[in-house]
Amino acid sequence: MTILQHFSGKELAVTTGLGFQTEETQLALVKSLHERSAAGLLVNTGYYVKEMPPSVVSFCDQNDLPLLIVPWEVYLADLIKDVSIRIFLQSEADEQISAALIRALEKPEERNRYEADLRAIFDLDGTFQIALVTTGSLDRMDTVERRRLSYRMQILLAGLTHNGHFFYYDGFFVIVMNALAESHCREILGEFSDRIRKRMYDLPVCIGVSDPVTDIQNLQKAYRRARAAAGMALARKTSPVYFAEMGVYRLLYMVDDRELLESFCYETLGPVLEYDASHGTEYMKTLETYLACEGSIKAVSESLYVHRNTILYRIQAIKKLLPISLDDPQSHLTLRIASMLQSVLSGRENLPE
């Protein structure tokens, strides 16, 4: 139990059972491993522990903690040596795959630079879907802290046992899913998101998901769409957000020219935003609601729980501030787009550059 205090996530605990002969101590062990996001527990049964109690097995099953039971006749030294070699080889392979996928993201046209490393793992002509996971500050973490967080998340990403890969790139944890039905991808990510909410509630984690693309050379397109979805997830503090369900926001979040977006917003909404900032008012919120309610004062009043006369007063004040007419239908569209861009820009504030 002293050694467990140094676990940071993804470690495999191995024991002969010495010191854990009772059901109570065994339950304490698996609960501690679960809390520390361990990869699993291997127990050498037959001497100190004859068999694992049903309560311990049940706890492991309910919490997706792998429990490996090995008979006493198997020498742990031989087993650990074999596992260590496999881990080492797998780590090298994982790094090679991650590097190849990053090359595919950055230079999709140079297929000869990544195809050989990925051909054995992925169906390169099949479908690809990308999910980006972020806290908004991954790029500001040191390498050790980010790696520990990566371990915790990978433990929660159950169900992606093949045709998938998890790695860090450009401020995001990237999940690549290949040759899987979109419904299956949604199921995997839905369960992943639920586990994060239950077990990482202290951390604001947002997930953005691309729509499926076909062929490895379109992986960059999927990444850009997942990044747009991650921007909306950060702005709205909700997760996961699917690119295919973003509506017109798909177009707004895909615009890379931030200066253009800021200029359009300032030209249209600048006076209202500045007035709110200097006077502590909520004119911008009132305007957004007014536009969403298609100019219905009654609907705005009910939505904001504010008296009708107060809404009328605010709208008159807003009309004086705006550089374009609030009564013109064409201006309504311009203002609606500008207000939508505000949420886009707020999401961009939290995205890695």
QUIVEN-V600096 format. One record per residue. N is the residue number from 1. RES is the residue in one letter. NEAR is the number of other ideal C-beta (glycine too) atoms within 12 Angstrom. Layout:
n->N res->RES near->NEAR
n->N res->RES near->NEAR
This chain:
n->1 res->M near->19
n->2 res->T near->8
n->3 res->I near->16
n->4 res->L near->25
n->5 res->Q near->12
n->6 res->H near->14
n->7 res->F near->27
n->8 res->S near->21
n->9 res->G near->29
n->10 res->K near->27
n->11 res->E near->26
n->12 res->L near->29
n->13 res->A near->34
n->14 res->V near->29
n->15 res->T near->33
n->16 res->T near->25
n->17 res->G near->31
n->18 res->L near->15
n->19 res->G near->18
n->20 res->F near->30
n->21 res->Q near->21
n->22 res->T near->17
n->23 res->E near->22
n->24 res->E near->14
n->25 res->T near->21
n->26 res->Q near->36
n->27 res->L near->25
n->28 res->A near->20
n->29 res->L near->39
n->30 res->V near->38
n->31 res->K near->23
n->32 res->S near->27
n->33 res->L near->39
n->34 res->H near->34
n->35 res->E near->21
n->36 res->R near->30
n->37 res->S near->33
n->38 res->A near->33
n->39 res->A near->28
n->40 res->G near->28
n->41 res->L near->38
n->42 res->L near->32
n->43 res->V near->40
n->44 res->N near->30
n->45 res->T near->29
n->46 res->G near->18
n->47 res->Y near->19
n->48 res->Y near->20
n->49 res->V near->30
n->50 res->K near->17
n->51 res->E near->20
n->52 res->M near->33
n->53 res->P near->26
n->54 res->P near->14
n->55 res->S near->18
n->56 res->V near->33
n->57 res->V near->24
n->58 res->S near->17
n->59 res->F near->26
n->60 res->C near->30
n->61 res->D near->16
n->62 res->Q near->14
n->63 res->N near->28
n->64 res->D near->26
n->65 res->L near->33
n->66 res->P near->23
n->67 res->L near->34
n->68 res->L near->24
n->69 res->I near->26
n->70 res->V near->27
n->71 res->P near->19
n->72 res->W near->19
n->73 res->E near->12
n->74 res->V near->22
n->75 res->Y near->14
n->76 res->L near->27
n->77 res->A near->13
n->78 res->D near->14
n->79 res->L near->23
n->80 res->I near->21
n->81 res->K near->14
n->82 res->D near->16
n->83 res->V near->23
n->84 res->S near->17
n->85 res->I near->14
n->86 res->R near->15
n->87 res->I near->18
n->88 res->F near->14
n->89 res->L near->14
n->90 res->Q near->14
n->91 res->S near->16
n->92 res->E near->15
n->93 res->A near->19
n->94 res->D near->23
n->95 res->E near->18
n->96 res->Q near->22
n->97 res->I near->30
n->98 res->S near->28
n->99 res->A near->22
n->100 res->A near->33
n->101 res->L near->40
n->102 res->I near->28
n->103 res->R near->27
n->104 res->A near->42
n->105 res->L near->37
n->106 res->E near->19
n->107 res->K near->19
n->108 res->P near->27
n->109 res->E near->17
n->110 res->E near->16
n->111 res->R near->22
n->112 res->N near->16
n->113 res->R near->21
n->114 res->Y near->30
n->115 res->E near->25
n->116 res->A near->18
n->117 res->D near->27
n->118 res->L near->34
n->119 res->R near->19
n->120 res->A near->15
n->121 res->I near->26
n->122 res->F near->30
n->123 res->D near->20
n->124 res->L near->29
n->125 res->D near->18
n->126 res->G near->24
n->127 res->T near->28
n->128 res->F near->43
n->129 res->Q near->43
n->130 res->I near->47
n->131 res->A near->49
n->132 res->L near->47
n->133 res->V near->45
n->134 res->T near->42
n->135 res->T near->34
n->136 res->G near->30
n->137 res->S near->21
n->138 res->L near->34
n->139 res->D near->21
n->140 res->R near->15
n->141 res->M near->21
n->142 res->D near->12
n->143 res->T near->13
n->144 res->V near->12
n->145 res->E near->20
n->146 res->R near->27
n->147 res->R near->21
n->148 res->R near->25
n->149 res->L near->32
n->150 res->S near->32
n->151 res->Y near->27
n->152 res->R near->35
n->153 res->M near->37
n->154 res->Q near->28
n->155 res->I near->34
n->156 res->L near->38
n->157 res->L near->36
n->158 res->A near->23
n->159 res->G near->23
n->160 res->L near->27
n->161 res->T near->13
n->162 res->H near->16
n->163 res->N near->27
n->164 res->G near->33
n->165 res->H near->37
n->166 res->F near->34
n->167 res->F near->31
n->168 res->Y near->32
n->169 res->Y near->33
n->170 res->D near->23
n->171 res->G near->26
n->172 res->F near->40
n->173 res->F near->40
n->174 res->V near->41
n->175 res->I near->44
n->176 res->V near->45
n->177 res->M near->42
n->178 res->N near->36
n->179 res->A near->25
n->180 res->L near->28
n->181 res->A near->16
n->182 res->E near->23
n->183 res->S near->13
n->184 res->H near->23
n->185 res->C near->37
n->186 res->R near->25
n->187 res->E near->19
n->188 res->I near->32
n->189 res->L near->39
n->190 res->G near->23
n->191 res->E near->22
n->192 res->F near->37
n->193 res->S near->31
n->194 res->D near->23
n->195 res->R near->27
n->196 res->I near->34
n->197 res->R near->21
n->198 res->K near->16
n->199 res->R near->24
n->200 res->M near->28
n->201 res->Y near->11
n->202 res->D near->12
n->203 res->L near->23
n->204 res->P near->22
n->205 res->V near->37
n->206 res->C near->38
n->207 res->I near->47
n->208 res->G near->49
n->209 res->V near->42
n->210 res->S near->43
n->211 res->D near->30
n->212 res->P near->32
n->213 res->V near->30
n->214 res->T near->19
n->215 res->D near->23
n->216 res->I near->39
n->217 res->Q near->25
n->218 res->N near->28
n->219 res->L near->42
n->220 res->Q near->31
n->221 res->K near->26
n->222 res->A near->39
n->223 res->Y near->37
n->224 res->R near->30
n->225 res->R near->36
n->226 res->A near->50
n->227 res->R near->41
n->228 res->A near->39
n->229 res->A near->44
n->230 res->A near->46
n->231 res->G near->43
n->232 res->M near->41
n->233 res->A near->40
n->234 res->L near->39
n->235 res->A near->31
n->236 res->R near->23
n->237 res->K near->18
n->238 res->T near->23
n->239 res->S near->33
n->240 res->P near->40
n->241 res->V near->38
n->242 res->Y near->34
n->243 res->F near->37
n->244 res->A near->24
n->245 res->E near->21
n->246 res->M near->33
n->247 res->G near->16
n->248 res->V near->18
n->249 res->Y near->31
n->250 res->R near->27
n->251 res->L near->17
n->252 res->L near->32
n->253 res->Y near->38
n->254 res->M near->25
n->255 res->V near->26
n->256 res->D near->17
n->257 res->D near->15
n->258 res->R near->21
n->259 res->E near->13
n->260 res->L near->16
n->261 res->L near->31
n->262 res->E near->23
n->263 res->S near->17
n->264 res->F near->25
n->265 res->C near->32
n->266 res->Y near->20
n->267 res->E near->21
n->268 res->T near->32
n->269 res->L near->39
n->270 res->G near->22
n->271 res->P near->26
n->272 res->V near->39
n->273 res->L near->31
n->274 res->E near->16
n->275 res->Y near->23
n->276 res->D near->24
n->277 res->A near->15
n->278 res->S near->12
n->279 res->H near->16
n->280 res->G near->9
n->281 res->T near->21
n->282 res->E near->24
n->283 res->Y near->35
n->284 res->M near->34
n->285 res->K near->25
n->286 res->T near->34
n->287 res->L near->39
n->288 res->E near->29
n->289 res->T near->30
n->290 res->Y near->37
n->291 res->L near->34
n->292 res->A near->20
n->293 res->C near->22
n->294 res->E near->16
n->295 res->G near->24
n->296 res->S near->17
n->297 res->I near->25
n->298 res->K near->18
n->299 res->A near->18
n->300 res->V near->30
n->301 res->S near->23
n->302 res->E near->15
n->303 res->S near->21
n->304 res->L near->25
n->305 res->Y near->11
n->306 res->V near->23
n->307 res->H near->15
n->308 res->R near->19
n->309 res->N near->12
n->310 res->T near->20
n->311 res->I near->31
n->312 res->L near->20
n->313 res->Y near->19
n->314 res->R near->34
n->315 res->I near->31
n->316 res->Q near->19
n->317 res->A near->24
n->318 res->I near->36
n->319 res->K near->25
n->320 res->K near->16
n->321 res->L near->28
n->322 res->L near->32
n->323 res->P near->19
n->324 res->I near->25
n->325 res->S near->15
n->326 res->L near->30
n->327 res->D near->16
n->328 res->D near->14
n->329 res->P near->15
n->330 res->Q near->13
n->331 res->S near->22
n->332 res->H near->24
n->333 res->L near->17
n->334 res->T near->24
n->335 res->L near->36
n->336 res->R near->29
n->337 res->I near->27
n->338 res->A near->35
n->339 res->S near->34
n->340 res->M near->33
n->341 res->L near->36
n->342 res->Q near->33
n->343 res->S near->32
n->344 res->V near->37
n->345 res->L near->32
n->346 res->S near->25
n->347 res->G near->35
n->348 res->R near->31
n->349 res->E near->18
n->350 res->N near->29
n->351 res->L near->34
n->352 res->P near->25
n->353 res->E near->12
